[in-house]
Each structure stands twice: as C-alpha cells, then as structure tokens.
Amino acid sequence: MRRGALSGKKTTVEKMFGMMLPAGTGKLKLSTMNWGGIGASMIKKRMKEKGIADLDQLFAMAAETGVQISICEMSMDLMGMTMDDMREYPGLQQCGVGTFMSHALDSNVTLFI
Amino acid sequence: MSDKVLITLGMKCPKPLFEVHRNIKELAPGQVLEVHADDPAFKLDIEAWCKRTGNELLSLAREEARLVAMIRKAPQG
C-alpha cells in the first residue's frame, strides 16, 4: 500500500501530499474528535466490540461482491499520486468523467465519494 | 424445510447481507436458505434485498431475540 508515497520521481509538493495523506486504513484519523489518536482507537474498539466490519474487511467484501472502484485521474494528478500510491484492489482503474458516467449508467448502484 | 442454515448472530450491517449473498450463490435455484440474524437492520435489509434480487422471502419470523428468514433462491441467478 502507498508504495510510491515518497518515490524519488515526485516534486517536493507531491512528496508533501504523500506525507500528509494516511498510509492505509489503519492510519486514518477522525475528521473531528480525533484527540491525537485516542478518538480513532476508541471508535475502532467500539466497532470491534459490536461486530462492525472494519475498512479492510469492507474492501474484501466489496471485492468479493464485484464492486468496481474507479479513481478520478484529475484528483490523482492534483495530489501528485500514481496508481503505485493506491492500495491493492482487483480491477482498480483510473477514470475521467466520461468513463465514470458510462460505467455509472450501466451499474446497479453507483456511489460517488 | 431449508437446504442450508446460516447463523449471523452478532454480525452487524452489512455483514449479514453479505453472508446471505455469498451463501445463496452456492445454492441451486429453488433451494431454501434459512438465516438467523440479530442485527436490528436485518428485517428491512432482507426484505429490500429479496425484492431487488428476485429471491423469494418465504417467511420472516421473530424467535426471541433473533429473526429467522426463509429465502427461496430465484429460478435464475
């Protein structure tokens, strides 16, 4: 995961994005109430106690159910990211608005995140 | 009577539905899956899922703290 985060080919700003962005699901912070990591660990503990799937499990379930993940090429370029920065996921692909719309219109359910 | 029993006690949304999806795939059309769940969202989820996928919800009964659903797999798929 995030193999290319500090890759030598990146500009300084692109490397800064690499340092600032989370290095995988386990490194995510809460947007509010993170409290230096205490909030995040509290949420994870509660999720575990209540039998709620964590992000890695959700990715595995999505992959098994055939969920297609497409990444906006423009946003990747803005942050200086390449496909090497992305986690492993079957059939992971880049897209522009045209490919996204064409896939979305043919899909049962589309989530734009 | 059911051809397979699936116990999802303690699992929360979306795990029970994911397990239903996974288990029904392995059944032959017309076979019946019996699902035991205690997730509060399960009642609405299984009704909506069956309606959407064409699998038939034969019955949905409360047995103490759990819901028991009987689902007949659709003719195709």
N, CA and C atoms of all chains as a GROMACS GRO file, in nm:
protein
  570
    1MET      N    1   0.083  -0.121   0.000
    1MET     CA    2   0.000   0.000   0.000
    1MET      C    3   0.085   0.125   0.000
    2ARG      N    4   0.042   0.222  -0.077
    2ARG     CA    5   0.109   0.350  -0.082
    2ARG      C    6   0.258   0.332  -0.106
    3ARG      N    7   0.291   0.244  -0.201
    3ARG     CA    8   0.431   0.213  -0.226
    3ARG      C    9   0.508   0.333  -0.278
    4GLY      N   10   0.438   0.419  -0.354
    4GLY     CA   11   0.507   0.530  -0.418
    4GLY      C   12   0.503   0.660  -0.340
    5ALA      N   13   0.455   0.653  -0.213
    5ALA     CA   14   0.431   0.776  -0.137
    5ALA      C   15   0.549   0.871  -0.135
    6LEU      N   16   0.668   0.818  -0.118
    6LEU     CA   17   0.785   0.906  -0.112
    6LEU      C   18   0.880   0.880  -0.228
    7SER      N   19   0.823   0.834  -0.339
    7SER     CA   20   0.905   0.797  -0.454
    7SER      C   21   0.990   0.914  -0.503
    8GLY      N   22   1.110   0.884  -0.548
    8GLY     CA   23   1.206   0.986  -0.589
    8GLY      C   24   1.162   1.071  -0.707
    9LYS      N   25   1.064   1.019  -0.784
    9LYS     CA   26   1.024   1.090  -0.905
    9LYS      C   27   0.931   1.208  -0.875
   10LYS      N   28   0.890   1.224  -0.749
   10LYS     CA   29   0.792   1.326  -0.718
   10LYS      C   30   0.856   1.462  -0.686
   11THR      N   31   0.780   1.566  -0.710
   11THR     CA   32   0.826   1.700  -0.674
   11THR      C   33   0.809   1.717  -0.522
   12THR      N   34   0.862   1.824  -0.468
   12THR     CA   35   0.854   1.846  -0.323
   12THR      C   36   0.709   1.851  -0.275
   13VAL      N   37   0.627   1.926  -0.349
   13VAL     CA   38   0.486   1.939  -0.310
   13VAL      C   39   0.418   1.802  -0.315
   14GLU      N   40   0.449   1.723  -0.418
   14GLU     CA   41   0.388   1.590  -0.431
   14GLU      C   42   0.432   1.499  -0.316
   15LYS      N   43   0.559   1.514  -0.275
   15LYS     CA   44   0.608   1.434  -0.160
   15LYS      C   45   0.536   1.476  -0.032
   16MET      N   46   0.508   1.608  -0.022
   16MET     CA   47   0.436   1.657   0.096
   16MET      C   48   0.297   1.596   0.105
   17PHE      N   49   0.230   1.586  -0.012
   17PHE     CA   50   0.100   1.519  -0.014
   17PHE      C   51   0.115   1.375   0.034
   18GLY      N   52   0.220   1.311  -0.012
   18GLY     CA   53   0.248   1.172   0.027
   18GLY      C   54   0.264   1.158   0.177
   19MET      N   55   0.327   1.257   0.240
   19MET     CA   56   0.350   1.252   0.386
   19MET      C   57   0.223   1.283   0.463
   20MET      N   58   0.142   1.376   0.409
   20MET     CA   59   0.023   1.422   0.481
   20MET      C   60  -0.092   1.322   0.476
   21LEU      N   61  -0.103   1.250   0.363
   21LEU     CA   62  -0.217   1.161   0.346
   21LEU      C   63  -0.195   1.030   0.422
   22PRO      N   64  -0.303   0.966   0.470
   22PRO     CA   65  -0.289   0.845   0.550
   22PRO      C   66  -0.227   0.729   0.470
   23ALA      N   67  -0.141   0.651   0.537
   23ALA     CA   68  -0.072   0.540   0.470
   23ALA      C   69  -0.149   0.410   0.486
   24GLY      N   70  -0.278   0.411   0.458
   24GLY     CA   71  -0.357   0.289   0.468
   24GLY      C   72  -0.469   0.302   0.570
   25THR      N   73  -0.561   0.203   0.570
   25THR     CA   74  -0.681   0.213   0.653
   25THR      C   75  -0.650   0.225   0.802
   26GLY      N   76  -0.542   0.161   0.847
   26GLY     CA   77  -0.508   0.162   0.989
   26GLY      C   78  -0.456   0.296   1.037
   27LYS      N   79  -0.417   0.382   0.941
   27LYS     CA   80  -0.356   0.510   0.978
   27LYS      C   81  -0.454   0.627   0.966
   28LEU      N   82  -0.581   0.597   0.939
   28LEU     CA   83  -0.679   0.704   0.921
   28LEU      C   84  -0.710   0.774   1.053
   29LYS      N   85  -0.730   0.907   1.045
   29LYS     CA   86  -0.771   0.983   1.163
   29LYS      C   87  -0.918   1.017   1.150
   30LEU      N   88  -0.982   1.050   1.262
   30LEU     CA   89  -1.119   1.100   1.255
   30LEU      C   90  -1.113   1.248   1.218
   31SER      N   91  -1.208   1.295   1.139
   31SER     CA   92  -1.204   1.434   1.096
   31SER      C   93  -1.232   1.527   1.214
   32THR      N   94  -1.321   1.484   1.305
   32THR     CA   95  -1.337   1.558   1.430
   32THR      C   96  -1.325   1.457   1.544
   33MET      N   97  -1.296   1.502   1.662
   33MET     CA   98  -1.280   1.418   1.781
   33MET      C   99  -1.169   1.315   1.767
   34ASN      N  100  -1.063   1.348   1.692
   34ASN     CA  101  -0.953   1.253   1.680
   34ASN      C  102  -0.871   1.248   1.810
   35TRP      N  103  -0.862   1.362   1.877
   35TRP     CA  104  -0.790   1.375   2.004
   35TRP      C  105  -0.653   1.305   2.001
   36GLY      N  106  -0.575   1.339   1.901
   36GLY     CA  107  -0.440   1.284   1.893
   36GLY      C  108  -0.438   1.132   1.882
   37GLY      N  109  -0.543   1.075   1.825
   37GLY     CA  110  -0.544   0.930   1.802
   37GLY      C  111  -0.630   0.854   1.901
   38ILE      N  112  -0.664   0.919   2.016
   38ILE     CA  113  -0.744   0.849   2.117
   38ILE      C  114  -0.885   0.823   2.063
   39GLY      N  115  -0.941   0.923   1.994
   39GLY     CA  116  -1.075   0.910   1.937
   39GLY      C  117  -1.081   0.798   1.835
   40ALA      N  118  -0.980   0.794   1.748
   40ALA     CA  119  -0.977   0.691   1.644
   40ALA      C  120  -0.969   0.551   1.705
   41SER      N  121  -0.884   0.533   1.807
   41SER     CA  122  -0.873   0.399   1.867
   41SER      C  123  -1.001   0.363   1.940
   42MET      N  124  -1.069   0.465   1.998
   42MET     CA  125  -1.195   0.438   2.068
   42MET      C  126  -1.301   0.387   1.970
   43ILE      N  127  -1.310   0.453   1.855
   43ILE     CA  128  -1.408   0.411   1.753
   43ILE      C  129  -1.377   0.268   1.707
   44LYS      N  130  -1.249   0.240   1.682
   44LYS     CA  131  -1.211   0.105   1.636
   44LYS      C  132  -1.246   0.000   1.740
   45LYS      N  133  -1.224   0.033   1.869
   45LYS     CA  134  -1.254  -0.060   1.977
   45LYS      C  135  -1.404  -0.089   1.980
   46ARG      N  136  -1.485   0.017   1.971
   46ARG     CA  137  -1.630   0.000   1.973
   46ARG      C  138  -1.679  -0.081   1.853
   47MET      N  139  -1.621  -0.053   1.735
   47MET     CA  140  -1.660  -0.126   1.615
   47MET      C  141  -1.633  -0.275   1.632
   48LYS      N  142  -1.518  -0.307   1.692
   48LYS     CA  143  -1.480  -0.446   1.714
   48LYS      C  144  -1.577  -0.512   1.812
   49GLU      N  145  -1.606  -0.443   1.923
   49GLU     CA  146  -1.696  -0.496   2.025
   49GLU      C  147  -1.835  -0.524   1.968
   50LYS      N  148  -1.880  -0.438   1.876
   50LYS     CA  149  -2.015  -0.451   1.823
   50LYS      C  150  -2.022  -0.535   1.697
   51GLY      N  151  -1.911  -0.593   1.657
   51GLY     CA  152  -1.911  -0.680   1.539
   51GLY      C  153  -1.930  -0.606   1.408
   52ILE      N  154  -1.886  -0.479   1.404
   52ILE     CA  155  -1.898  -0.399   1.281
   52ILE      C  156  -1.771  -0.417   1.197
   53ALA      N  157  -1.789  -0.438   1.069
   53ALA     CA  158  -1.676  -0.463   0.979
   53ALA      C  159  -1.584  -0.342   0.972
   54ASP      N  160  -1.452  -0.364   0.977
   54ASP     CA  161  -1.360  -0.251   0.960
   54ASP      C  162  -1.335  -0.228   0.811
   55LEU      N  163  -1.259  -0.122   0.779
   55LEU     CA  164  -1.241  -0.083   0.639
   55LEU      C  165  -1.177  -0.192   0.555
   56ASP      N  166  -1.079  -0.262   0.612
   56ASP     CA  167  -1.014  -0.368   0.534
   56ASP      C  168  -1.111  -0.481   0.502
   57GLN      N  169  -1.198  -0.514   0.602
   57GLN     CA  170  -1.299  -0.617   0.576
   57GLN      C  171  -1.398  -0.571   0.470
   58LEU      N  172  -1.435  -0.442   0.476
   58LEU     CA  173  -1.530  -0.389   0.377
   58LEU      C  174  -1.471  -0.394   0.236
   59PHE      N  175  -1.341  -0.362   0.225
   59PHE     CA  176  -1.275  -0.370   0.094
   59PHE      C  177  -1.278  -0.514   0.043
   60ALA      N  178  -1.252  -0.611   0.134
   60ALA     CA  179  -1.251  -0.753   0.094
   60ALA      C  180  -1.391  -0.796   0.050
   61MET      N  181  -1.494  -0.750   0.124
   61MET     CA  182  -1.632  -0.786   0.090
   61MET      C  183  -1.671  -0.722  -0.043
   62ALA      N  184  -1.631  -0.598  -0.063
   62ALA     CA  185  -1.661  -0.528  -0.188
   62ALA      C  186  -1.599  -0.602  -0.306
   63ALA      N  187  -1.473  -0.644  -0.289
   63ALA     CA  188  -1.403  -0.714  -0.397
   63ALA      C  189  -1.474  -0.844  -0.430
   64GLU      N  190  -1.516  -0.918  -0.325
   64GLU     CA  191  -1.581  -1.047  -0.348
   64GLU      C  192  -1.719  -1.030  -0.413
   65THR      N  193  -1.788  -0.920  -0.382
   65THR     CA  194  -1.921  -0.898  -0.439
   65THR      C  195  -1.913  -0.837  -0.578
   66GLY      N  196  -1.792  -0.802  -0.622
   66GLY     CA  197  -1.778  -0.749  -0.758
   66GLY      C  198  -1.792  -0.598  -0.767
   67VAL      N  199  -1.764  -0.528  -0.658
   67VAL     CA  200  -1.769  -0.382  -0.662
   67VAL      C  201  -1.648  -0.328  -0.739
   68GLN      N  202  -1.675  -0.242  -0.838
   68GLN     CA  203  -1.568  -0.181  -0.918
   68GLN      C  204  -1.532  -0.046  -0.857
   69ILE      N  205  -1.403  -0.024  -0.832
   69ILE     CA  206  -1.359   0.106  -0.782
   69ILE      C  207  -1.282   0.180  -0.892
   70SER      N  208  -1.327   0.301  -0.924
   70SER     CA  209  -1.259   0.383  -1.023
   70SER      C  210  -1.210   0.511  -0.955
   71ILE      N  211  -1.086   0.548  -0.985
   71ILE     CA  212  -1.028   0.666  -0.920
   71ILE      C  213  -1.018   0.781  -1.018
   72CYS      N  214  -1.059   0.898  -0.974
   72CYS     CA  215  -1.055   1.018  -1.058
   72CYS      C  216  -0.910   1.053  -1.092
   73GLU      N  217  -0.880   1.049  -1.221
   73GLU     CA  218  -0.744   1.074  -1.269
   73GLU      C  219  -0.700   1.216  -1.238
   74MET      N  220  -0.794   1.311  -1.253
   74MET     CA  221  -0.762   1.452  -1.231
   74MET      C  222  -0.722   1.477  -1.085
   75SER      N  223  -0.797   1.417  -0.990
   75SER     CA  224  -0.764   1.436  -0.848
   75SER      C  225  -0.629   1.374  -0.814
   76MET      N  226  -0.602   1.256  -0.876
   76MET     CA  227  -0.472   1.192  -0.852
   76MET      C  228  -0.359   1.282  -0.899
   77ASP      N  229  -0.378   1.341  -1.018
   77ASP     CA  230  -0.277   1.430  -1.075
   77ASP      C  231  -0.258   1.552  -0.987
   78LEU      N  232  -0.368   1.608  -0.936
   78LEU     CA  233  -0.363   1.725  -0.849
   78LEU      C  234  -0.275   1.699  -0.727
   79MET      N  235  -0.288   1.579  -0.669
   79MET     CA  236  -0.211   1.547  -0.549
   79MET      C  237  -0.079   1.478  -0.580
   80GLY      N  238  -0.047   1.466  -0.709
   80GLY     CA  239   0.079   1.403  -0.749
   80GLY      C  240   0.083   1.255  -0.719
   81MET      N  241  -0.034   1.190  -0.724
   81MET     CA  242  -0.037   1.047  -0.693
   81MET      C  243  -0.041   0.965  -0.821
   82THR      N  244   0.010   0.842  -0.811
   82THR     CA  245   0.003   0.750  -0.923
   82THR      C  246  -0.066   0.623  -0.872
   83MET      N  247  -0.089   0.527  -0.962
   83MET     CA  248  -0.153   0.403  -0.921
   83MET      C  249  -0.067   0.328  -0.818
   84ASP      N  250   0.064   0.358  -0.813
   84ASP     CA  251   0.152   0.296  -0.713
   84ASP      C  252   0.117   0.339  -0.571
   85ASP      N  253   0.050   0.453  -0.557
   85ASP     CA  254   0.013   0.502  -0.424
   85ASP      C  255  -0.114   0.435  -0.371
   86MET      N  256  -0.184   0.363  -0.459
   86MET     CA  257  -0.314   0.308  -0.422
   86MET      C  258  -0.300   0.168  -0.361
   87ARG      N  259  -0.399   0.133  -0.277
   87ARG     CA  260  -0.398   0.000  -0.219
   87ARG      C  261  -0.427  -0.102  -0.327
   88GLU      N  262  -0.395  -0.230  -0.298
   88GLU     CA  263  -0.424  -0.338  -0.391
   88GLU      C  264  -0.575  -0.361  -0.393
   89TYR      N  265  -0.634  -0.366  -0.511
   89TYR     CA  266  -0.776  -0.396  -0.522
   89TYR      C  267  -0.801  -0.451  -0.663
   90PRO      N  268  -0.876  -0.562  -0.673
   90PRO     CA  269  -0.896  -0.622  -0.806
   90PRO      C  270  -0.967  -0.528  -0.904
   91GLY      N  271  -0.910  -0.510  -1.019
   91GLY     CA  272  -0.973  -0.430  -1.124
   91GLY      C  273  -0.974  -0.281  -1.097
   92LEU      N  274  -0.891  -0.235  -1.002
   92LEU     CA  275  -0.883  -0.091  -0.972
   92LEU      C  276  -0.840  -0.016  -1.097
   93GLN      N  277  -0.914   0.091  -1.130
   93GLN     CA  278  -0.878   0.164  -1.252
   93GLN      C  279  -0.895   0.314  -1.236
   94GLN      N  280  -0.827   0.388  -1.322
   94GLN     CA  281  -0.841   0.533  -1.324
   94GLN      C  282  -0.960   0.566  -1.415
   95CYS      N  283  -1.019   0.683  -1.394
   95CYS     CA  284  -1.125   0.723  -1.487
   95CYS      C  285  -1.133   0.874  -1.496
   96GLY      N  286  -1.195   0.920  -1.604
   96GLY     CA  287  -1.232   1.059  -1.620
   96GLY      C  288  -1.384   1.065  -1.612
   97VAL      N  289  -1.440   1.182  -1.629
   97VAL     CA  290  -1.585   1.196  -1.611
   97VAL      C  291  -1.662   1.112  -1.714
   98GLY      N  292  -1.607   1.102  -1.835
   98GLY     CA  293  -1.675   1.026  -1.942
   98GLY      C  294  -1.683   0.878  -1.911
   99THR      N  295  -1.567   0.818  -1.873
   99THR     CA  296  -1.569   0.675  -1.838
   99THR      C  297  -1.654   0.652  -1.715
  100PHE      N  298  -1.645   0.745  -1.618
  100PHE     CA  299  -1.724   0.728  -1.496
  100PHE      C  300  -1.873   0.726  -1.527
  101MET      N  301  -1.919   0.824  -1.606
  101MET     CA  302  -2.061   0.830  -1.640
  101MET      C  303  -2.104   0.707  -1.716
  102SER      N  304  -2.021   0.663  -1.808
  102SER     CA  305  -2.060   0.547  -1.889
  102SER      C  306  -2.070   0.421  -1.803
  103HIS      N  307  -1.977   0.405  -1.706
  103HIS     CA  308  -1.987   0.290  -1.614
  103HIS      C  309  -2.106   0.308  -1.520
  104ALA      N  310  -2.123   0.431  -1.471
  104ALA     CA  311  -2.227   0.456  -1.371
  104ALA      C  312  -2.366   0.428  -1.428
  105LEU      N  313  -2.386   0.468  -1.554
  105LEU     CA  314  -2.518   0.450  -1.615
  105LEU      C  315  -2.551   0.302  -1.637
  106ASP      N  316  -2.446   0.219  -1.648
  106ASP     CA  317  -2.469   0.076  -1.670
  106ASP      C  318  -2.471  -0.002  -1.538
  107SER      N  319  -2.451   0.064  -1.423
  107SER     CA  320  -2.437  -0.008  -1.297
  107SER      C  321  -2.569  -0.013  -1.222
  108ASN      N  322  -2.582  -0.112  -1.133
  108ASN     CA  323  -2.700  -0.120  -1.047
  108ASN      C  324  -2.700  -0.007  -0.945
  109VAL      N  325  -2.584   0.013  -0.882
  109VAL     CA  326  -2.570   0.114  -0.779
  109VAL      C  327  -2.438   0.186  -0.803
  110THR      N  328  -2.438   0.318  -0.791
  110THR     CA  329  -2.314   0.393  -0.806
  110THR      C  330  -2.297   0.484  -0.686
  111LEU      N  331  -2.180   0.478  -0.623
  111LEU     CA  332  -2.151   0.569  -0.513
  111LEU      C  333  -2.039   0.661  -0.559
  112PHE      N  334  -2.061   0.792  -0.549
  112PHE     CA  335  -1.958   0.890  -0.584
  112PHE      C  336  -1.904   0.946  -0.454
  113ILE      N  337  -1.780   0.911  -0.419
  113ILE     CA  338  -1.725   0.952  -0.290
  113ILE      C  339  -1.618   1.059  -0.311
  114MET      N  340  -3.890  -2.696   0.454
  114MET     CA  341  -3.763  -2.707   0.528
  114MET      C  342  -3.648  -2.648   0.446
  115SER      N  343  -3.544  -2.606   0.515
  115SER     CA  344  -3.436  -2.538   0.444
  115SER      C  345  -3.328  -2.634   0.397
  116ASP      N  346  -3.257  -2.593   0.292
  116ASP     CA  347  -3.146  -2.672   0.239
  116ASP      C  348  -3.015  -2.635   0.307
  117LYS      N  349  -3.010  -2.513   0.362
  117LYS     CA  350  -2.889  -2.468   0.431
  117LYS      C  351  -2.927  -2.369   0.540
  118VAL      N  352  -2.855  -2.372   0.652
  118VAL     CA  353  -2.881  -2.279   0.762
  118VAL      C  354  -2.762  -2.185   0.778
  119LEU      N  355  -2.790  -2.057   0.784
  119LEU     CA  356  -2.685  -1.956   0.802
  119LEU      C  357  -2.710  -1.880   0.933
  120ILE      N  358  -2.613  -1.883   1.022
  120ILE     CA  359  -2.625  -1.811   1.150
  120ILE      C  360  -2.539  -1.686   1.144
  121THR      N  361  -2.601  -1.570   1.159
  121THR     CA  362  -2.523  -1.444   1.153
  121THR      C  363  -2.531  -1.370   1.286
  122LEU      N  364  -2.556  -1.440   1.395
  122LEU     CA  365  -2.573  -1.375   1.525
  122LEU      C  366  -2.446  -1.299   1.564
  123GLY      N  367  -2.464  -1.175   1.608
  123GLY     CA  368  -2.350  -1.091   1.647
  123GLY      C  369  -2.295  -1.008   1.533
  124MET      N  370  -2.333  -1.039   1.409
  124MET     CA  371  -2.283  -0.962   1.294
  124MET      C  372  -2.370  -0.838   1.275
  125LYS      N  373  -2.304  -0.730   1.232
  125LYS     CA  374  -2.376  -0.605   1.206
  125LYS      C  375  -2.373  -0.574   1.057
  126CYS      N  376  -2.468  -0.492   1.014
  126CYS     CA  377  -2.476  -0.446   0.876
  126CYS      C  378  -2.339  -0.395   0.830
  127PRO      N  379  -2.286  -0.434   0.712
  127PRO     CA  380  -2.352  -0.514   0.608
  127PRO      C  381  -2.316  -0.662   0.609
  128LYS      N  382  -2.254  -0.711   0.718
  128LYS     CA  383  -2.205  -0.850   0.714
  128LYS      C  384  -2.315  -0.954   0.694
  129PRO      N  385  -2.430  -0.945   0.767
  129PRO     CA  386  -2.532  -1.049   0.747
  129PRO      C  387  -2.578  -1.060   0.601
  130LEU      N  388  -2.600  -0.944   0.538
  130LEU     CA  389  -2.647  -0.945   0.400
  130LEU      C  390  -2.539  -0.998   0.306
  131PHE      N  391  -2.415  -0.964   0.336
  131PHE     CA  392  -2.304  -1.016   0.256
  131PHE      C  393  -2.298  -1.168   0.264
  132GLU      N  394  -2.318  -1.221   0.385
  132GLU     CA  395  -2.317  -1.366   0.403
  132GLU      C  396  -2.435  -1.432   0.332
  133VAL      N  397  -2.552  -1.365   0.333
  133VAL     CA  398  -2.668  -1.417   0.260
  133VAL      C  399  -2.634  -1.425   0.111
  134HIS      N  400  -2.577  -1.316   0.058
  134HIS     CA  401  -2.538  -1.310  -0.083
  134HIS      C  402  -2.441  -1.424  -0.118
  135ARG      N  403  -2.342  -1.443  -0.031
  135ARG     CA  404  -2.239  -1.544  -0.054
  135ARG      C  405  -2.298  -1.685  -0.048
  136ASN      N  406  -2.390  -1.707   0.049
  136ASN     CA  407  -2.446  -1.841   0.066
  136ASN      C  408  -2.549  -1.876  -0.041
  137ILE      N  409  -2.628  -1.777  -0.083
  137ILE     CA  410  -2.733  -1.807  -0.180
  137ILE      C  411  -2.671  -1.839  -0.316
  138LYS      N  412  -2.552  -1.781  -0.341
  138LYS     CA  413  -2.481  -1.810  -0.466
  138LYS      C  414  -2.452  -1.959  -0.481
  139GLU      N  415  -2.429  -2.025  -0.365
  139GLU     CA  416  -2.389  -2.166  -0.368
  139GLU      C  417  -2.509  -2.261  -0.376
  140LEU      N  418  -2.630  -2.207  -0.359
  140LEU     CA  419  -2.749  -2.293  -0.367
  140LEU      C  420  -2.797  -2.305  -0.512
  141ALA      N  421  -2.873  -2.411  -0.538
  141ALA     CA  422  -2.935  -2.427  -0.670
  141ALA      C  423  -3.068  -2.351  -0.670
  142PRO      N  424  -3.113  -2.305  -0.787
  142PRO     CA  425  -3.242  -2.236  -0.794
  142PRO      C  426  -3.352  -2.321  -0.729
  143GLY      N  427  -3.438  -2.256  -0.650
  143GLY     CA  428  -3.548  -2.328  -0.585
  143GLY      C  429  -3.513  -2.377  -0.446
  144GLN      N  430  -3.382  -2.386  -0.415
  144GLN     CA  431  -3.342  -2.430  -0.280
  144GLN      C  432  -3.367  -2.318  -0.180
  145VAL      N  433  -3.377  -2.355  -0.052
  145VAL     CA  434  -3.415  -2.258   0.051
  145VAL      C  435  -3.302  -2.237   0.152
  146LEU      N  436  -3.271  -2.110   0.178
  146LEU     CA  437  -3.170  -2.073   0.277
  146LEU      C  438  -3.242  -2.021   0.402
  147GLU      N  439  -3.203  -2.075   0.516
  147GLU     CA  440  -3.260  -2.030   0.644
  147GLU      C  441  -3.156  -1.942   0.713
  148VAL      N  442  -3.194  -1.818   0.743
  148VAL     CA  443  -3.098  -1.723   0.801
  148VAL      C  444  -3.141  -1.680   0.940
  149HIS      N  445  -3.051  -1.691   1.036
  149HIS     CA  446  -3.076  -1.642   1.172
  149HIS      C  447  -2.994  -1.515   1.192
  150ALA      N  448  -3.060  -1.406   1.234
  150ALA     CA  449  -2.989  -1.280   1.250
  150ALA      C  450  -3.039  -1.204   1.372
  151ASP      N  451  -2.950  -1.125   1.433
  151ASP     CA  452  -2.994  -1.038   1.542
  151ASP      C  453  -2.953  -0.893   1.517
  152ASP      N  454  -2.913  -0.862   1.394
  152ASP     CA  455  -2.882  -0.724   1.357
  152ASP      C  456  -3.012  -0.647   1.342
  153PRO      N  457  -3.026  -0.532   1.411
  153PRO     CA  458  -3.152  -0.457   1.404
  153PRO      C  459  -3.192  -0.416   1.261
  154ALA      N  460  -3.093  -0.401   1.173
  154ALA     CA  461  -3.123  -0.357   1.036
  154ALA      C  462  -3.167  -0.473   0.947
  155PHE      N  463  -3.156  -0.596   0.998
  155PHE     CA  464  -3.175  -0.713   0.912
  155PHE      C  465  -3.315  -0.723   0.853
  156LYS      N  466  -3.417  -0.689   0.932
  156LYS     CA  467  -3.555  -0.704   0.884
  156LYS      C  468  -3.578  -0.625   0.754
  157LEU      N  469  -3.545  -0.495   0.760
  157LEU     CA  470  -3.565  -0.411   0.642
  157LEU      C  471  -3.471  -0.451   0.529
  158ASP      N  472  -3.347  -0.483   0.566
  158ASP     CA  473  -3.246  -0.517   0.465
  158ASP      C  474  -3.285  -0.641   0.386
  159ILE      N  475  -3.330  -0.745   0.455
  159ILE     CA  476  -3.355  -0.870   0.386
  159ILE      C  477  -3.480  -0.858   0.298
  160GLU      N  478  -3.578  -0.777   0.344
  160GLU     CA  479  -3.698  -0.754   0.262
  160GLU      C  480  -3.661  -0.681   0.132
  161ALA      N  481  -3.581  -0.576   0.148
  161ALA     CA  482  -3.540  -0.497   0.032
  161ALA      C  483  -3.451  -0.579  -0.062
  162TRP      N  484  -3.360  -0.655  -0.003
  162TRP     CA  485  -3.267  -0.734  -0.084
  162TRP      C  486  -3.340  -0.840  -0.166
  163CYS      N  487  -3.437  -0.907  -0.102
  163CYS     CA  488  -3.512  -1.012  -0.171
  163CYS      C  489  -3.594  -0.951  -0.286
  164LYS      N  490  -3.656  -0.836  -0.259
  164LYS     CA  491  -3.736  -0.768  -0.360
  164LYS      C  492  -3.648  -0.731  -0.480
  165ARG      N  493  -3.528  -0.682  -0.450
  165ARG     CA  494  -3.436  -0.635  -0.552
  165ARG      C  495  -3.376  -0.750  -0.634
  166THR      N  496  -3.344  -0.860  -0.566
  166THR     CA  497  -3.273  -0.968  -0.634
  166THR      C  498  -3.367  -1.073  -0.693
  167GLY      N  499  -3.495  -1.067  -0.656
  167GLY     CA  500  -3.589  -1.164  -0.710
  167GLY      C  501  -3.593  -1.295  -0.633
  168ASN      N  502  -3.511  -1.306  -0.528
  168ASN     CA  503  -3.520  -1.425  -0.443
  168ASN      C  504  -3.643  -1.408  -0.353
  169GLU      N  505  -3.712  -1.521  -0.327
  169GLU     CA  506  -3.841  -1.510  -0.260
  169GLU      C  507  -3.826  -1.523  -0.108
  170LEU      N  508  -3.879  -1.422  -0.037
  170LEU     CA  509  -3.879  -1.426   0.110
  170LEU      C  510  -4.003  -1.503   0.154
  171LEU      N  511  -3.984  -1.632   0.186
  171LEU     CA  512  -4.098  -1.719   0.219
  171LEU      C  513  -4.158  -1.680   0.353
  172SER      N  514  -4.070  -1.653   0.450
  172SER     CA  515  -4.120  -1.612   0.581
  172SER      C  516  -4.012  -1.536   0.657
  173LEU      N  517  -4.056  -1.453   0.750
  173LEU     CA  518  -3.964  -1.377   0.833
  173LEU      C  519  -4.028  -1.376   0.972
  174ALA      N  520  -3.971  -1.453   1.064
  174ALA     CA  521  -4.035  -1.469   1.194
  174ALA      C  522  -3.939  -1.433   1.307
  175ARG      N  523  -3.994  -1.375   1.412
  175ARG     CA  524  -3.912  -1.343   1.528
  175ARG      C  525  -3.914  -1.461   1.625
  176GLU      N  526  -3.794  -1.508   1.661
  176GLU     CA  527  -3.784  -1.614   1.761
  176GLU      C  528  -3.699  -1.561   1.875
  177GLU      N  529  -3.763  -1.515   1.981
  177GLU     CA  530  -3.696  -1.450   2.093
  177GLU      C  531  -3.613  -1.332   2.042
  178ALA      N  532  -3.481  -1.333   2.062
  178ALA     CA  533  -3.401  -1.216   2.025
  178ALA      C  534  -3.356  -1.218   1.879
  179ARG      N  535  -3.395  -1.320   1.806
  179ARG     CA  536  -3.346  -1.329   1.669
  179ARG      C  537  -3.458  -1.331   1.566
  180LEU      N  538  -3.419  -1.296   1.443
  180LEU     CA  539  -3.512  -1.306   1.331
  180LEU      C  540  -3.471  -1.427   1.249
  181VAL      N  541  -3.570  -1.503   1.202
  181VAL     CA  542  -3.540  -1.617   1.116
  181VAL      C  543  -3.607  -1.594   0.981
  182ALA      N  544  -3.525  -1.588   0.877
  182ALA     CA  545  -3.578  -1.567   0.742
  182ALA      C  546  -3.561  -1.693   0.660
  183MET      N  547  -3.663  -1.726   0.583
  183MET     CA  548  -3.655  -1.838   0.489
  183MET      C  549  -3.658  -1.777   0.349
  184ILE      N  550  -3.551  -1.804   0.272
  184ILE     CA  551  -3.539  -1.741   0.140
  184ILE      C  552  -3.525  -1.849   0.033
  185ARG      N  553  -3.616  -1.844  -0.067
  185ARG     CA  554  -3.605  -1.939  -0.178
  185ARG      C  555  -3.530  -1.873  -0.292
  186LYS      N  556  -3.424  -1.942  -0.338
  186LYS     CA  557  -3.343  -1.885  -0.445
  186LYS      C  558  -3.423  -1.873  -0.575
  187ALA      N  559  -3.406  -1.760  -0.644
  187ALA     CA  560  -3.479  -1.732  -0.768
  187ALA      C  561  -3.445  -1.834  -0.875
  188PRO      N  562  -3.538  -1.857  -0.970
  188PRO     CA  563  -3.517  -1.954  -1.078
  188PRO      C  564  -3.382  -1.938  -1.150
  189GLN      N  565  -3.347  -1.814  -1.189
  189GLN     CA  566  -3.212  -1.798  -1.246
  189GLN      C  567  -3.134  -1.700  -1.160
  190GLY      N  568  -3.000  -1.715  -1.164
  190GLY     CA  569  -2.911  -1.625  -1.090
  190GLY      C  570  -2.901  -1.677  -0.951
   0.00000   0.00000   0.00000
